């Protein structure tokens, strides 16, 4: 009940209500609820911070075999938070956590062995830990989508509907909706994409997505036809799974030379969805789509040659197509490249390259951001710890440099204000409320502040 409320909650009050249920379940001995309460005590959710109590709860959970508790204790031991700074004990906790199934512990151990942090540097051991995480993620990716290929991705970035904002302003949306109703085919396709995946602040709405795709398809848009085929292939509330209808729309798109349509037909023939399995036909359509630069088709060709599905195994060709697909960021192509480098299949074995590929794959699946995730939770709880974690995030992922820079600016500002307001609890409460109100916009606030200071300096200099 608590998890359901937490997932659906939009206000702090609703989240607090969820934790009341967690507390009741924890009192009854529910391990998952106890884990939630331990996290709340550690991070101070809703003013509940008590690190000592959190550690006691984690230790109790660890005895019951909770890998999440093992991972948390390893983290606390490695930084000396609330308990003795002890890297040897942290390593033991992480080892037990990884044995229990903690992907986080696996990532941490992989990073430690790769970098030689409190252990002897060992690429092979690091590769083994990263492999377990990569296999887990790849398995979930393949199972959730039914076929070893990512769901058809957007052919045109719908972000071009507006500025770089992550939210599409309501008046702008109404304007584009007006254009779509007036017959602007590209806008129709873009709006269909936004509603299909729920982007730019728009709710995921399969009915609206199908509505716009059908209008665009009627006007002759091959992309729209392909997206309708995709919807019927995967199945949803507006377009129940129907292989025959998917085949119809993929064929319409393919007849216009559309890469998604060609790839869709290849999938239908490869997996025998609505048509008999026919590897020769699948190969033909994948090749045509791959020639047009479609990364999912390039991956599928690589997979066919790698596994020998309907063709002779050819690891050099498999490597070629996986590499081409990986250049566009196709995650499973990156995963299989890592496997080839790790085992020396079709390519000279390289532990270091295999690790790099696995890290790239995990980064694509958002698994590399754990340092930053821990840091972002702590500005009002442990400023010094948060600063160390932000620094580690920047070292772990180059993509984190800009958000980390902005987060550190916020952190230093908060640190200064906490020192000033330490003895004024009323003012401190107001500052906390202000942070909750504008927390998501701190980066914009800081950028605006920097711009204002620069304008002031320039006016003083040249005025």
Buried (B, 14 or more C-beta within 10 A) or exposed (E): EBBEBBEEBEEEEEBBBBBEBBBEBBEEEBBBBBBBBBBBBBBBBEEBBBBEBBBBBBBBBBEEEBBBBBBBBBBBBBBEBBBEEBBEBBBBBBBBBBEBEBBBBBBBBBBBBBEEBEBEEBBEBBBBBBBBBBEBBBEEBBEEEBBBBBBBBBBEEBBEBBEEEEEBEEEBBEBBBEBBEEEBBBBBBBBBBBBBBEBBEBEEBBEBBBBBBBBBBEEEBBBBBBBBBBBBBBBBEBBEEBBEBBBBBBBBBBEBEBBBBBBBBBBBBBBEBBBEBBBEBBBBBBBBBBEEEBBBBBBBBBBBBBEEBBBEBBBEBBBBBBBBBBEBEBBBBBBBBBBBBBEEBBBEEBBEBBBBBBBBBBBBBEBBBBBBEBBBBBBBBBBEBBBBBBBBBBEBBEBBEEBBEBBBBBBEBBBEBBEEBEEEEEEBEEBBEEBEEEEEEBBEBBEEEEEEEEEEEEEEEEE
